[in-house]
């Protein structure tokens, strides 16, 4: 199962294709042993946040690696990469992938813990009340209950805006910001 925060495929909405350089916020739930076979990317930076299960990531000219909950994989695709992603656990793999248009031409793949700075943006995981100021922001709930502005959010919900960001709650809230 894949859920998308931006327009994609048959659900095209020309008013919901991007927020600045952010062009994808996709939640994937993948059954054990399944995943995405070899495919290519170019001109983007992909930030993958593992929520449950274990992700096996394979990429041309890189050793396979297993990512677990809390891990963040940052892939700068540069002029082009090929990779495969599969569920390496006995439980459903749940991950969130954000895709940012990037003009960095040198491919780089690195494992991080949040916060992560990539493609001129910041990716953070909030666990309690927080606030910040950013020209653009997108928040997605991984766990718990959150209130952002006048909106009450549950796991899988998202909200976006600009300028001031204020969240109250607890759990895990992914916050993407562009200064």
GIFENCOR-V749369 format. One record per pair of residues at least 24 apart in sequence whose ideal C-beta (glycine too) atoms are under 10 Angstrom apart, sorted by the first residue. I is the first residue (numbers start at 0). J is the second residue. D is the distance in whole Angstrom. If there is no record, write none. Layout:
BEGIN
I,J,D + I,J,D
END
This chain:
BEGIN
0,26,8 + 0,27,7 + 0,28,5 + 0,29,8 + 0,30,9 + 0,91,9 + 0,93,9 + 1,25,6 + 1,26,7 + 1,27,5 + 1,28,8 + 1,29,9 + 1,35,10 + 1,96,9 + 2,26,5 + 2,27,8 + 2,28,8 + 2,95,10 + 2,155,7 + 2,157,10 + 3,27,10 + 4,95,10 + 4,97,9 + 4,137,7 + 4,139,7 + 4,155,10 + 4,156,10 + 4,157,5 + 4,158,10 + 4,159,8 + 5,98,9 + 5,137,9 + 5,157,10 + 5,159,10 + 17,98,10 + 17,99,10 + 17,100,8 + 18,99,10 + 18,135,6 + 18,136,8 + 18,137,6 + 18,159,5 + 18,160,9 + 18,161,9 + 18,175,8 + 18,177,8 + 19,99,9 + 19,100,9 + 19,119,9 + 19,120,8 + 19,134,8 + 19,135,5 + 19,136,10 + 19,137,9 + 19,159,10 + 19,161,9 + 19,175,10 + 19,177,5 + 20,44,9 + 20,98,9 + 20,99,5 + 20,100,5 + 20,101,7 + 20,102,9 + 20,118,6 + 20,119,7 + 20,120,7 + 20,135,9 + 20,177,7 + 21,97,7 + 21,98,7 + 21,99,6 + 21,100,8 + 21,118,9 + 21,120,7 + 21,135,7 + 21,136,10 + 21,137,6 + 21,159,8 + 21,175,6 + 21,176,10 + 21,177,8 + 22,97,9 + 22,98,5 + 22,99,7 + 22,100,6 + 23,96,7 + 23,97,6 + 23,98,3 + 23,99,8 + 23,100,10 + 24,95,7 + 24,96,8 + 24,97,5 + 24,98,8 + 24,137,6 + 24,138,10 + 24,139,6 + 24,157,6 + 24,159,9 + 24,173,8 + 24,175,8 + 25,94,9 + 25,95,7 + 25,96,5 + 25,97,8 + 25,98,8 + 25,139,10 + 26,50,8 + 26,93,7 + 26,94,8 + 26,95,5 + 26,96,8 + 26,139,8 + 26,141,9 + 26,154,9 + 26,155,6 + 26,157,9 + 27,54,10 + 27,84,9 + 27,86,10 + 27,91,10 + 27,92,8 + 27,93,7 + 27,94,5 + 27,95,8 + 27,96,7 + 28,52,9 + 28,86,9 + 28,91,5 + 28,92,7 + 28,93,5 + 28,94,8 + 28,155,10 + 29,54,8 + 29,84,8 + 29,85,8 + 29,86,4 + 29,88,10 + 29,91,7 + 29,92,4 + 29,93,8 + 29,94,8 + 30,86,6 + 30,90,9 + 30,91,6 + 30,92,8 + 31,85,9 + 31,86,5 + 31,87,8 + 31,88,6 + 31,89,5 + 31,90,7 + 31,91,7 + 31,92,8 + 32,85,7 + 32,86,6 + 32,87,9 + 32,88,9 + 32,89,9 + 32,92,10 + 33,85,7 + 33,86,6 + 33,91,10 + 33,92,8 + 34,83,7 + 34,84,5 + 34,85,3 + 34,86,6 + 34,87,9 + 34,92,8 + 35,82,8 + 35,83,7 + 35,84,5 + 35,85,8 + 35,96,10 + 36,82,10 + 36,83,6 + 36,84,9 + 36,85,8 + 37,81,6 + 37,82,7 + 37,83,5 + 37,84,10 + 38,80,10 + 38,81,7 + 38,82,7 + 38,83,8 + 38,84,9 + 39,76,8 + 39,79,6 + 39,80,7 + 39,81,5 + 39,82,8 + 40,74,7 + 40,75,10 + 40,76,4 + 40,77,9 + 40,79,7 + 40,80,6 + 40,81,8 + 40,82,8 + 40,98,8 + 40,106,9 + 41,76,5 + 41,77,7 + 41,78,6 + 41,79,4 + 41,80,7 + 41,81,10 + 41,101,10 + 41,104,10 + 41,106,9 + 42,75,10 + 42,76,7 + 42,77,8 + 42,78,8 + 42,79,8 + 42,100,7 + 42,101,7 + 42,102,7 + 42,103,9 + 42,104,9 + 43,74,8 + 43,75,8 + 43,76,5 + 43,77,9 + 43,80,10 + 43,97,10 + 43,98,5 + 43,99,6 + 43,100,6 + 43,101,6 + 43,103,10 + 43,118,8 + 44,73,7 + 44,74,7 + 44,75,5 + 44,76,7 + 44,77,9 + 44,97,9 + 44,98,7 + 44,99,5 + 44,100,8 + 44,101,4 + 44,102,10 + 44,103,7 + 44,107,9 + 44,117,5 + 44,118,4 + 44,119,9 + 44,120,8 + 44,122,10 + 45,72,8 + 45,73,8 + 45,74,5 + 45,75,8 + 45,76,7 + 45,80,9 + 45,82,9 + 45,96,6 + 45,97,7 + 45,98,5 + 45,99,8 + 45,101,9 + 45,108,9 + 45,117,9 + 45,118,10 + 46,71,6 + 46,72,7 + 46,73,5 + 46,74,8 + 46,75,10 + 46,95,9 + 46,96,7 + 46,97,5 + 46,98,8 + 46,99,7 + 46,111,9 + 46,113,9 + 46,115,6 + 46,117,6 + 46,118,9 + 46,120,9 + 46,122,5 + 46,173,9 + 46,175,8 + 47,71,7 + 47,72,4 + 47,73,8 + 47,74,8 + 47,84,8 + 47,94,6 + 47,95,7 + 47,96,5 + 47,97,8 + 47,98,10 + 47,110,10 + 48,72,8 + 48,93,10 + 48,94,6 + 48,95,5 + 48,96,8 + 48,97,8 + 48,111,10 + 48,113,8 + 48,115,9 + 48,122,8 + 48,124,7 + 48,139,9 + 48,141,7 + 48,171,9 + 48,173,6 + 49,92,8 + 49,93,8 + 49,94,5 + 49,95,9 + 50,91,10 + 50,92,8 + 50,93,4 + 50,94,6 + 50,95,7 + 50,141,5 + 50,142,8 + 50,154,9 + 50,171,8 + 50,173,9 + 51,88,8 + 51,90,7 + 51,91,7 + 51,92,7 + 51,93,4 + 51,94,8 + 51,141,10 + 51,142,10 + 52,86,6 + 52,87,8 + 52,88,4 + 52,89,9 + 52,90,5 + 52,91,6 + 52,92,3 + 52,93,6 + 52,94,8 + 53,85,10 + 53,86,7 + 53,87,4 + 53,88,4 + 53,89,9 + 53,90,9 + 53,92,7 + 54,84,6 + 54,85,8 + 54,86,7 + 54,87,7 + 54,88,9 + 54,92,6 + 54,93,10 + 54,94,6 + 55,83,8 + 55,84,7 + 55,85,5 + 55,86,8 + 55,87,4 + 55,88,9 + 55,92,9 + 56,82,6 + 56,83,8 + 56,84,6 + 56,85,8 + 56,87,9 + 56,108,8 + 56,110,9 + 57,81,9 + 57,82,6 + 57,83,5 + 57,84,8 + 57,85,8 + 58,82,4 + 58,83,8 + 58,84,9 + 58,106,9 + 58,108,6 + 59,83,10 + 59,106,9 + 60,106,9 + 60,108,10 + 61,106,10 + 61,108,6 + 63,87,9 + 64,108,9 + 64,110,7 + 66,92,10 + 66,94,8 + 66,110,7 + 68,92,10 + 68,93,9 + 68,94,9 + 68,141,10 + 68,171,10 + 69,112,7 + 69,113,8 + 69,124,8 + 69,171,9 + 70,94,10 + 70,110,6 + 70,111,8 + 70,112,7 + 70,113,10 + 71,95,10 + 71,109,9 + 71,110,7 + 71,111,5 + 71,112,7 + 71,113,6 + 71,114,9 + 71,115,5 + 71,117,9 + 71,122,7 + 71,124,8 + 71,173,10 + 72,96,9 + 72,108,7 + 72,109,8 + 72,110,6 + 72,111,8 + 72,115,10 + 73,97,10 + 73,99,10 + 73,107,8 + 73,108,7 + 73,109,5 + 73,110,8 + 73,111,6 + 73,115,6 + 73,116,9 + 73,117,5 + 73,118,9 + 73,122,8 + 74,98,10 + 74,106,8 + 74,107,8 + 74,108,5 + 74,109,8 + 74,117,9 + 75,99,10 + 75,101,6 + 75,103,5 + 75,104,9 + 75,105,7 + 75,106,6 + 75,107,4 + 75,108,8 + 75,109,9 + 75,117,7 + 75,118,7 + 76,101,7 + 76,103,9 + 76,104,10 + 76,106,6 + 76,107,9 + 76,108,9 + 77,101,8 + 77,102,10 + 77,103,6 + 77,104,5 + 77,105,5 + 77,106,4 + 77,107,7 + 78,103,10 + 78,104,5 + 78,105,8 + 78,106,7 + 79,104,10 + 79,106,7 + 80,106,5 + 80,107,9 + 80,108,7 + 82,108,8 + 93,141,8 + 93,154,10 + 93,155,10 + 94,141,10 + 95,139,6 + 95,141,7 + 95,155,10 + 95,157,10 + 95,171,10 + 95,173,6 + 97,122,7 + 97,137,8 + 97,139,8 + 97,173,8 + 97,175,6 + 99,175,8 + 99,177,9 + 113,171,10 + 113,173,8 + 113,174,9 + 114,174,9 + 114,176,10 + 115,175,10 + 116,178,10 + 117,175,10 + 118,177,9 + 119,177,7 + 119,178,8 + 120,175,6 + 120,176,7 + 120,177,5 + 120,178,8 + 121,174,8 + 121,175,7 + 121,176,5 + 121,177,8 + 121,178,8 + 122,173,7 + 122,174,8 + 122,175,6 + 122,176,8 + 123,172,9 + 123,173,8 + 123,174,5 + 123,175,8 + 123,176,7 + 124,170,10 + 124,171,6 + 124,172,7 + 124,173,6 + 124,174,8 + 125,164,10 + 125,166,6 + 125,168,9 + 125,169,9 + 125,170,9 + 125,171,7 + 125,172,4 + 125,173,8 + 125,174,6 + 126,168,9 + 126,169,7 + 126,170,7 + 126,171,6 + 126,172,8 + 127,166,9 + 127,167,9 + 127,168,8 + 127,169,6 + 127,170,9 + 127,172,9 + 128,165,8 + 128,166,7 + 128,167,5 + 128,168,7 + 128,169,8 + 129,164,8 + 129,165,8 + 129,166,6 + 129,167,9 + 129,168,10 + 129,172,8 + 129,174,8 + 130,163,7 + 130,164,6 + 130,165,4 + 130,166,7 + 130,167,9 + 131,163,8 + 131,164,5 + 131,165,8 + 131,166,9 + 131,174,8 + 131,176,6 + 131,178,10 + 132,161,9 + 132,162,6 + 132,163,6 + 132,164,7 + 132,165,10 + 132,176,9 + 132,178,9 + 133,160,9 + 133,161,7 + 133,162,8 + 133,163,9 + 133,164,6 + 133,174,9 + 133,175,9 + 133,176,4 + 133,177,6 + 133,178,6 + 134,161,6 + 134,162,8 + 134,176,8 + 134,177,6 + 134,178,6 + 135,159,7 + 135,160,8 + 135,161,5 + 135,162,9 + 135,164,10 + 135,175,8 + 135,176,7 + 135,177,4 + 135,178,9 + 136,160,6 + 136,161,7 + 136,162,9 + 136,163,9 + 136,164,5 + 136,174,6 + 136,175,7 + 136,176,5 + 136,177,8 + 137,164,10 + 137,173,8 + 137,174,8 + 137,175,5 + 137,176,8 + 137,177,9 + 138,164,7 + 138,166,7 + 138,172,6 + 138,173,7 + 138,174,5 + 138,175,8 + 138,176,9 + 139,171,9 + 139,172,7 + 139,173,5 + 139,174,8 + 139,175,8 + 140,166,10 + 140,168,8 + 140,170,7 + 140,171,7 + 140,172,6 + 140,173,8 + 141,170,7 + 141,171,4 + 141,172,7 + 141,173,6 + 142,169,9 + 142,170,4 + 142,171,4 + 142,172,8 + 143,168,6 + 143,169,5 + 143,170,2 + 143,171,6 + 143,172,7 + 144,168,5 + 144,169,7 + 144,170,7 + 144,172,10 + 145,169,8 + 145,170,7 + 145,171,9 + 145,172,5 + 147,172,8 + 147,174,10
END
